[in-house]
Amino acid sequence: MKTISRHHKQGLTRRGLLQVAAATGVLAGTARFVQAQDGSGAPLLRIGAGQAASWVRNFNPLVPDSLFPTQYAIHEPLLVFSTASGKTTPWLATAWGFSDDGKRLSFTIRDGVKWSDGQPFTARDVAFTLNLLKKTPGLSGSGGIRGVMETMTGATATDDRTCTIDFSRAFTPALHAIGQQSIVPEHVWKDVADPVTYANENPVGTGPFTQVTVFKPQYWELHRNPNYWQAGKPGIEGLAFPSYASNDAGTLGLINGDFEWMQLFIPDVENTFVARNPDHFRYWYPLIGEMVMLYANTATKPLNDIALRKAIGMGVNRQQICTVAVYDYTKPADATAMSDLYAQWKDPAIVEAGKDLVSHDPAKAKEMLDAAGYTLDGDVRKAPDGTPLEFELVMPSGWSDWVQAGQIIAQNLKDIGIRVKLRGVEVTAWYDATYKGAFQLSLGSTSINPTPYDHFQSMMSAKVTRPIGEVDEKTLVSMMVGRSIEQLFPKEEAKIGPTVLELRGVSHQTEVNDISLSLRAGEILGIAGLVGSGRTELALTVFGITPATAGEILVDGKPVTIDSPGRARDLGIAYVPEDRGQQGLIRPQTVRENVSLAVLDRIARLFVIDHRREAALARDAIKRFGIRTRGPEQRVRQLSGGNQQKVVLAKWLATEPRILILDEPTRGIDVGAKAEVHALISRLAGQGLAILLISSELPEVLGMSDRVLVMSGGRIVAGFDRAEATPDAVGAAMTRSGDAEAA
């Protein structure tokens, strides 16, 4: 357990590491191990390894979102850096050194190490891993390895026990970056066609735990390596990983004995957790972990203005965040942006000199904003070009400490004339936004590195970042979950039938102007446009929520009047709204009660609901749509965003529609859930449904649609066939206004 616990301390202290037992020996004496589900009955230690409504099977150690503990437990590095001690321990390497000119780094590889499949581990595996990273820019690797690749010219195994790495110039910081890189087996990976999208579902590693014996969406098991090189280790048979979707769910599971060890933020941990079992329940919140940051997207105006960013920094009350949001488990950052892990590196004079920049001083912040031309207009300041200082702050919705920190930041900045809107999303959707640069403000964190050089390089170096827009969707998707672009947008060819919906000059007040379009059975018609372009308003008009005031709507070639959602439903039209929480679901109610909402009149007799029919409908929906739930009686608010969205879809598909309007069908759900929803949409089209797909995500519109229409100013301004609908063409049309175009 030494490796696992060490990695847990290193990688997860940003959110606070909580252990049920104090250290390694106590765990074995107090943990209530669970029996393995693989038939062996082996006792397993249950670990809460991060919030996830469901697991995605990805053990690729060369991409950033592989499952914990892919690195260290399955795939090991040459050197292990301990955040607790600040020391580096030889691991798969026993010795290392630079040449006199600093251009060559040599590692002596540990003898007697085997891969979990019994093959010998050699220096060739090390050289292969490093050269694979060099030639494949889409791989992120471990730690700061990407910052080394530009300078590294190549790696060579001079014999089974020696690997040399050459550089174009002296580059000694490479030691820790290369030393911490997880190594993959050449005999397995040499035949991988695309290592960026490779999920490595059945990993071969050198670590203490390598055997994935059970894998379910909400539970998986990792058993011990039969060929582990450290005799007598590991000391337990294996690990089990139940999923949990939020801090609250994790806390409840921990208290109820569903976990023995986990990462978690617990409010008032002494009373909430420790007091329930003072003899055995323990926690540790060291100040040596990752730094939590408020990131500004400096590629966008006006956040590219350093004066504005400094004012924002002075407007935030860090002490209030520490006290209120995280119960004084931590302390405010100083101007070095370094945790106590680097205490010995900090110059007190630098800390003192930067004190003003990190002190809460709203009066000074207002002065700076005034001097920079950000004038107050009512409650909100405006930039010199007249743009209001209004920003969106994105963060993981299940991280209650971060959510509360965001609320404090929003209130602090409101006091200096900056309006902040909070947007909580699932963790992988948050990753998605930050990787794309699709954010204005974001809460995030640094990585943990052995030296300040690595710390600052990971945040600021151009070697480890890419300009916004340069990361293509294929690379982004594979970086996120190891899925290919084809897996995320699984567009199947469907037989296109006759026209089932036609609009002729349809208008509604000022939001929808002279819309003409047609939609055929089996077709997915995408509607693209910027916020305020009229996309949602068009859906509301077709569904009868805001009935048309002019023009004609035809269903199956016959003119119809749609003046209510009930009339639309009777005509075979269903609408999945953009805000599932407010418009699509009754979240306190159960899955059963939500699935039946649109067909209550069909499952009731004499105004009394037939609960057996209702339950059968819910069970069928759970099976048909793959809703991950404990059963029909689970409350919808307890489900992940992706599964909530499936409930909304199930509700409207229970009406057996022929026309389905989808407004932002994957908003706020993680990439894995998006792929599932997209696959469902594709299947529905294949079954003959006519689908109107509205989305603010251009890749979604382009990836799923047979045709694409672009709206601006309430009008259709362009139309494209699938082959013509390129990001450049559609993006350009989204930013222009003009005469309506029939579609």
N, C-alpha and C positions, 0 to 999 in steps of 0.2 A: 504493500500500500504506500510505500514511500514515494514512488513516482506519482501515483494518482493524487495523493494529498498535496504534494508539492505543486503539481500543476493547478490543482484547484485553488491553492492560495495565490498562485501567480495570475491566473487568467480571470478570476472571478471576483477579486476583491473590490472592483469598482462598485459593485452593488452590495458588497458586504458578504463575507463568507460566514455562513452559519453552520456549525457542526453540532450534532446532537451529543457527541462525546468530545472530550478535550483534545485527544491526540490518538496516535495509532493504537496503543495497547488498550485504552479504555473502550474503543469502539467494539472490539471483539467481545468484551465482557458485558456490554449493555445493549448492543443492537439486537432487535428481534428480526432475524433474517427471514426472508420469504423463500419458499421453495420454488425452484426453477420450473418453468412451464414447458421445457423441452422434453419432458419424460424422465429426466435423470433425478429429479427431486433434490438437486443440489441446493444448499443454502446460499442465497445471494444477498448482497448488500444493496439496498434500494437508495438510489441517488436522485435528487431533484436537480437536473442539469440544465436549468434554464426554461423559461416560459415558452411553451409551444402547445397549441391546441391539438396538433398532430405532428408526428415525426415524418421527415422525409429521409429516405434511406440513402445517405450519402456519406461515405467514409474516405473521400478523396482528400488527403492532407495537403494538397497543393492549391486548394481553393479555400476561400475564407469562411464559408458557411457550412463546412462539414460538421457532422455531429460530434459533440463532446462525448467521450474523450479520444477522438481519432488521433490527435497528437499526444504523444507521451504514452498513452495506454496501449495503442495499437501500433502506431509508427513513432519511432524514437529518433532523437537527434544525436549528434556527435557529443555535444556538451549540454549540461543542464545548469541553467542559471537560477539560483534561489533568491526570490525577493525577500524572504525572511532573514537570510544571513548576508545577502549581497555577494555570495561566493559562487564560483563556477566549478562544477564537478565534472570530471571526465565521465563519459557515458559510452557511446559506441566508439569513441576515440579514446586512446589512453595518453596520447601526447601530441603536441603541436608546436610549430615554430615558423618564423618568417626567415627568409633569406636576408642577407646583409643589406641588399638594396630595397627590401620591403615589397618586392614585386612577385614573390612566390610564397605561398602558405602551404605547409605540408602537415598532414595528419597521419598519425600512426593508428591504424584501425584495430580494435579489440579482437583478439583471437578467440575462437571457440563459439562465436555467436551464430545462431541459425535463424532462418526465417521460420514462421509458424508452420509452413508446409514441409519443413525439414531440410530445405536447401541451404547451403552455406552463405553467410553474409560476408561480403568482401569489399575491398576498396572500389571494385568496379561498380557496385551499387551506388556508392557515394558519387563517383564521377558521373554516372548516368543521370542521377537526380539533378545535379547541378547543371549539367549540359542541357537537360530537358527544360529546366527553368530558363536557361539562357536563350534557347531557340523558340520558346513559347511565351510571348509577352502576356497572353491572356491568363497565365497562371500567377497567382499572387504569392504562393509559397508561404513560409513561416516568418513571423517577425519582420525584420527589415531587409530580407533577402533581395527584394526587387531593387533596392538602392545600391546593390553590389553589382547587378548584372551588366550595367553599362561599362564598368571598369574591368570586370572579369573577362578574360579572353578565352578561357577554357579550363576544364578539369581533366586530369589524367590519372589512371591507376597504373603506377609504375610496377607494382606487384600486388598480390592479394592483400597485403597489410599496409600499403602506403598509397595515399592519394595526394596529388599536388594540384594546387589551383594557382593559375597565373593571372597577373593583372597588367594592364597597360601602363600603370604608374604605381608608385608606392601607395598602399591603401590598407593600413593596419586596422581600421574600424571593421573590415570585412570579417575579422575573426569571430566576433559574436554573432553576426548575421548568418554566416555559414555554419557556425557551430550549433546554432539553435534550429537549423533547418531539419525538418523531419525527412527521413530517407525512405525511398520506395524501392521495391525489388526490381532489378532490371529484367529478370526472367519472366516477370508478369507484365510489366509496363511497356516493354519494348514493342509489344504487339497491339497496344492501345491506339486506335485510329485518331481519336481526339481527346487528349488528356484534360482539356478544359471542361468538356461536358461529361467525362467519365465519372460515374458515381461510385465506383469501387465497392460495389454492394457486398462482396464477399472478400474482405481484405486479407492480405497476407502481410504480416508485420513481424517486428522483432520484440514488441512490447509485451508486458505481462498479461494483457487481456486481448485476445484477437478473434475469438470464435463467436460470430453472430449466430446464435442458435434459434432465436425467436425474434421476429420483427413484425409488429402490428402498428397501425397508425397511432395508437396511444400507449404502447408499451413495447419495449424491446429488451433483449438480454445480451450481455457480452461475457463470455466465459474465458477461463484462463488459457494461456498459450501452452500447448503441450510440450513445446520445445524451448521454453524460456531459458535464457542464458544464465540467470542468477539462481543458483541452486537453492531449493526450498522456498522460492518465491514464485508468485505472490502467496500471501498467507490466507487468502480466502478463495472460494471456488469461482466467484464471478460477481457481476454487477447487474442490477435491474434498473430500468429507467422508465418509470411511469411519467406520463405527461401531466402538466398543469398549465392553465391558461392565464393565470393572473397571480399577483402577490397574495390576494385574499384566499384564492384556492390553494396556493402553496402553503400558506400559514395553517389553514385548516387541516390539510393533509399531514403536515408535520406534527401538529398537536395530536392528531388522531392516530399517529403511528404508521402512516403510509410511507414515510421516508426515514432513513437512518442518518442521512447526510445530505445537505443541499446548500445551494447558493440562494439567498433570499434577503430582501429587506423586510424587516418586521418592525412596525411602529411600536415604540415603548417595549423593547424586547424583554426587559427584566420582568415586567408584569404580564405581558402577553404570552411569553414563552417559558422563561426560566422558572417563574414562580409555580408553574404547573408540575414540575418535577425537579426541584432544586438539586437533588443528589446526582442527577444524570444529565440534565439539559444544560448545554454550554453554547457559547457563541464567541466569535472573535472578529472584531472589526478593526484590523490594523490600518494605519495611515500610510501604507506602502504600496497601495494599489494604483489603479488608473485615475487620472484626473478627469472629473466631469467638466465639460466645457459648454459654453454657449457659442455655437458656430454661426458665423454670418457668411452668407454666400457673396463673397467679394467679387464675383464675376458679374454681379447685377448692380444696377444703380438703384438707390444711392448708397447701398452698403459697401460700395468700393471706396467710399470716402472715409479715410482714417479718422477724421475729426468726429464724424457721426459714430463710428465704432467706439472711440474713446469715451464719448458722452454716454453711450449705452453702458459701457463698462462701469462708469461712475454712478450710473443711475440704478444699478442692481445692488441690492442689499444682501451680500453674501452671508453675513452672520444670521440674518433672518431665515435664509434658506437652510443653513446648517441647523438652527435651533428648531424651526417649525417643521420643515420637510423631512429632516433626517435625525431629529432628536439628539442633536449634538454628538452623533457618532463620529463626526469628522469636524474639520475646522476650515475656515475660509482659505482660499488659495492666496499665495503671494505672487508677486509679479514675475517670478521665474517660471511659473506654470509647471513646477516640479513637485512631486509628492515627497514625503519623508524618506522614500527609497533612496533619494539622491541628496540626503541631508548633508553628507560630507562634501558634496560638490558645491554647495551654495555659498556664495560670497555675501556676508551680512551687509556689506556696503551696497551691493546691487539690490538686495531685498529692501533696504531702507529707501534707496533712491526711487524705487518703483512703487512705494507705498500708496501714493496719491492715485495711481492708476487703478488700484483695486479696492480703494476705500469708497464707501457709500457717501457720495457728496452730491445730492440732487441740485443744490444751488450752483455748484461749479459746472455740473453737466448742462444746466440751462444756459449758463453764460457761454459755454463752448458752442452750443447749438445756435444761440443768437449770433455769435461772432461768425459762424460758418454760413449764415444766411437761412437757417431753418426757422422760419417765423411762425409764431403761434396764430392759428386761425380758429377761434373757438377753443375747443378742448384738444385739438390735434394740430401739430406743426406741419408745415408744408416745406418741401425742398425748394431751392431757387427756381426750378422749372414748374412749380405749382403742384407737384405730386405730393399727396398726403403721406406722412410717415406712418403707414399702416403695413404691418408685416404679419405673416403667418409663422407660428412656431410649431414645428412638428416634433413628436416624441412618441415612444412606445406607450400605448394606452394602458397596458397592464402593469406598468412600473409606477406604483402609487407614489413613491418618493419623488420620482422625476416629474410626475403630473403635478404634484403639489409645488415643486420647485418652479415649474412653468407658470403656475397660477401666481406665485409670488413675483416672478419676473414681469409678468404682464401688468400686475398692479403697480410695481415699482416704476416701470417705463411709462405707464399712464400718467404718473405724477409729473413727468418731465415733458409730456406732450407727444408721446409715441404710443400708438395703439397697436396692441398685439393680440391676435386671435390664435387660440390654441387648437391644434389638430392632433388628436391621439389616434394612432394606427397600430396595427399588429407589428410585431418586431421586424418581420421580414419585409413588410411594406415600408417600414422606417429605413431599413437598409437600402431598399430599392430607391427611395427618394434621395438618400444621401449619396449613393453611388452615382446616380444620374446627375446630381447637382440640381435636382428638381425641388428646391426648397429655398426659402428666404432666411429663416432662422431655424436652427435645429439644436436640440440637446444631444450631445455626443460625448465620447470619451477618448482619451489617448490610449496607446498601447503601452505595455510594460517592457522595458528594455534594460540591458545591463548598464548602459552609460548614458549620460545626457546627450552625447552625439547621436546615438540611435533614437533617443526620445524625440529630439527636435527634427531629425531627418524624417521620422515617420509622420510628422505633422506638416512640415514646411517644404520639404525637398521636392523639386520638380521630377526627380527620379521615381518617386513613388505616387505621383498624382498624374491625372490626365485632364486636359481641358474639357469643359462641359461640352457634350455632344460628340466627343471623340470616341467614347466607349460605345461600341455598337450594341444593339439589343442582344445579339447572340452572346457576346462576351459578358454582358451584364447579367443575363439570365443564368449562364453557367457559373458565374462568380457567386450568384445568390444561392442556387440550390442544385447545381450540377445538372440542370435540365437544358436540353437543346431548345432552340427557337421553335423547331417543329413540334416539340412536346408542349411548349407553352401555348402555341396557336395551332392546335391540331385540326386544321380546316380539311374536312372531308368533301369530296365531290358529291353533290346532291343533284338529283334530277329536278330541273327547274320546270314547274308546271305553269298553269294559266294565271293571269292576274287576278288576285283576290282583293286587293285594296288599291283604290285610286283616289287621288286628291286632285281637284281641278280648281285652281285659283282660290284656295282656302285661306282665309284670314281670320284673325281674332284681335280686335282692337289694334294696338300698336306692336304687340309682341310677335305676331305671326302675320306675314304679309305676302299674299298672292302665291301660296305654295302649290306647286303642281308636281306630283310624283306618282309612280306606280310601284307596286310590290307584288311579286309572284310567289306562288307556293314553292317551298324548298329553297327560297332565296334569302340570303342575309344581306340586307341593305344597310350600310353604315352611314351614320350622320355625324360628320365632324364639324368642329367650330370652336371658337374661343368662348370663354365665359361671357354670357350676355348675348350670344349670337341668336338665341331663340330655339335651341335644340329641345330643351325640356318643355318649353311652352308649346312646341309643336306636338309633343307626346300628349300633353294635357288636353289639347284640343281634339286630337284623334280619339282619345279615351273618354271624352265628354265631361271632363272636370271643368274645363273652361270652353264651352261649346263654340263652334265656329260662328262668326257673325257675317261671313260672306263666303261664296264659293260653294263647291259641291263635293261630297264624299260618296264614293261608290264602293260597295262590297259585292263581290261576284258580279260586277257589271251593273248593279242596280243602285240607283240613288237612295241614300238613307239619311235619316236625321239622327245624330248622336248627341243627345242633350243630357246624358247622365252616364256614370260608369255602369249602372245596371243595364242600360240599353246597349252599351258597348259589349258587355259580357254576353248578353243574349245574341249579339251578332257574331260571337266567336272571337272577340278581341280581349286580350289580357295585357296588363301593364305592370311591370316591375319597376317601382319608383327609384329615384336616385338616393334617397335617404331611407335605408331599410329600417333604422331605429325609430324614426318619427312617423314614417308614412307606410312602411311595409309590414310591420310586426307590432304585436302587443307583447313586449318583451317580458313582463312579469308572468305571462301565461305560459302554458306548456307547449311543447311541440305539437301535441294532438290538437289543442285548442286553436293554434295558429294555422295549421295545415287546412283545417276545415272552414276557415273564416269566409272564404269566397263562395262556398257551396252549402252553407247552413240550411238554406231552403230545400236543398235536394236530399239532405240526410235527416230531415226532421219530419215527424208525423204529428199532425194537429198541433204544430208549434212546439213540439217537444223533441229535443235533439236525441237521435238514436246513438247513444254513446258507443255501442258495439260497432256500428258502421263507421263512426268517427275514429275509433281506435284502429280499426282495420285500415282505414284510409291513411292514417299516420304511419302505421307499420309498413305499408306498401311504399309510402314516400321515403321512409328511412332506407329501405332496401334499394329502391329504384335510383335514388339520387345520392346514395352513399353518405347520408347525414351521420356524422360521428356524434353519437349521443348515448346516454345510458338507457334510453328508451323513450316512448311517447310521453311519459309524464315528467320528463326533465324540463325545467323552465328554460325558455329560449335565451334569456339573459345570461345563462351559464355557458352557452355555446360560444365557440370562436366566431369571428366575423365571417369566415368562409362558410361555416355550417349554418349560421343565421341566414346568409344569402341563399343557401340551398333550400331552407324552409320557406323563404319568400317565393322562390321559383316553384316549389312544390305546391304552395297554396294556390297560385294562379294556374298552374298546369292541371290542377284538379278540376278546373272548369272545362277541360278538354278544348282549348282554344284552337283556332286555325291561324290566328294572327297574334304574334307575341311582340310587344314593345318592351325593350330592355333599356333602361336609362341608367348608365354607370353600373353595369352588372358586377364589376369586380372592384369597385372603389373601397379602399380601406381594408382589403384582405391580402394575405400573404401570397407570394408567387406560386407556391405549391397549390393553394386553393384556387388561384386564378386558372391554373392549368386544368383543374378539374371542372370548373365552371365553363371554361371554353370548350372542353370536350363534350360537355352536356349540350351546349348551344349547337355544336356541330352535329351531334346526334339528332337533336330535335329538327334541324333543317333537313337532315337526311330522311326523317320520317314525314316530311312534307309541310312542316310549319313554315309560314312566312314570317320572317323575323326582321324587325326594325331595330337596329343596334345603335344606340346613342352613347358616345363615350368621349371624355376629354383626353383619353390616352390614345394618341395617334397610332402607336404600334398595335394596339388592340383593334382599332378600326381597320387598319391595313391588313393585319394578319387574319382577320375573321370574315371580312366582307367580300361578297361577290361584286358589288358595286359600291361606290362611295359618293355621297353628296356632301357638299360643304355649305354651311349656313353662315351668314353674316348679316347683322342688322335685321334679323327676322326673315330673311330671304334666302333662297337657294342661289348661290352665286357660281357654283361649278359642279360638275359631275364627272366621274371617272369610272371606267371599267377596271376590273381587278389588275389587269396587266399595266394599266396606265397610272394607277394610284401609287405613286412613289412618295416618299416623305417630303422631298423637295417640292413636288408639284402640289400636293395637298396642303402642305404647310404654307406655301405662298398664297394659295387661294383663301386660306383661313384668315389671312391678315388684310385682305382687301374687301371692299364693298362695291356693289354695282347692281346692275339690273338682274332681275330674277331669271333663272335658267330652268326650263322645263326638264323634268327627269322622270 
